[in-house]
Amino acid sequence: MNEIQEAIKKYLVEKGYKKFSLKAVLFDMDGVLYDSMPNHAKSWSQVMQAFGFNMTETEAYMHEGRVGSSTIDIIAKREGRALSLDERKLIYQEKTKIFNSCPEALPMPGSFELLQKVTGKGLFVMLVTGSGQPSLLNRLSNDFPGFFVPKRIVSSFDVKKGKPNPEPYLMALQKGGLQPDEVVVVENAPLGVEAAFKAGLFTVAVNTGPLPDSVLLQSGANLLLPSIKSLCQEWARIYDALKTQTNA
């Protein structure tokens, strides 16, 4: 039994499922579909330092997937400062301005091909993102035409509690009419992996950032690959294992 089969069997045994009844793949956006996290990290670091907070670009990756206001609250609380609602809004507005001034984030290598392979098997895809950046959300229809429809998108506008709370993924199950044994999640961020884990979902992590692999595994990833391109290359094997592996 190979690593993929072992990971799937372990999940099925732990959750009490006989086998998968795969219907959909749930994708994060930043760092999965788009190589946009360097822009987010730069924007967060610059704006927080401009407002007198200490936040490095690397630290921004640890907060990836949170609703923006939560990231601001965590940093402010850590540094012993209380911010009003207006101050939090201003910081996030400035962060958005900096983000929008960055070079346009390109689709992640292999992402379009992966979506083709997934939907080519008769599955549908959903987007589950902590982002509320219209500049990226509006690009989906141009860069990935026909894959993501509004009723199958969960963004920061749809939830009260962002990742690592499981609400975004539970919302995706509700919107998609899905059960946990009918989906696979593709995530790149520790908080996103944690959210999917808490929602009880099988999660494939792709380490497209600077964090150690161990951070993603400790957050609950069932499988780990180094890139979206590698996931694309391995998708046929993963799909076949998801369709055939049982808990026996």
Secondary structure, 3 states (H helix, E strand, C coil): CCHHHHHHHHHHHHHCCCECCCCEEEECCECCCECCHHHHHHHHHHHHHHCCCCCCHHHHHHCCCCCHHHHHHHHHHHCCCCCCHHHHHHHHHHHHHHHHHCCCCCECCCHHHHHHHHHHCCCEEEEECCCCCHHHHCCHHHHCCCCCCHHHEECCCCCCCCCCCCHHHHHHHHHHCCCHHHEEEEECCHHHHHHHHHCCCEEEEECCCCCCHHHHHHCCCCEEECCHHHHHHHHHHHHHHHHHCECC
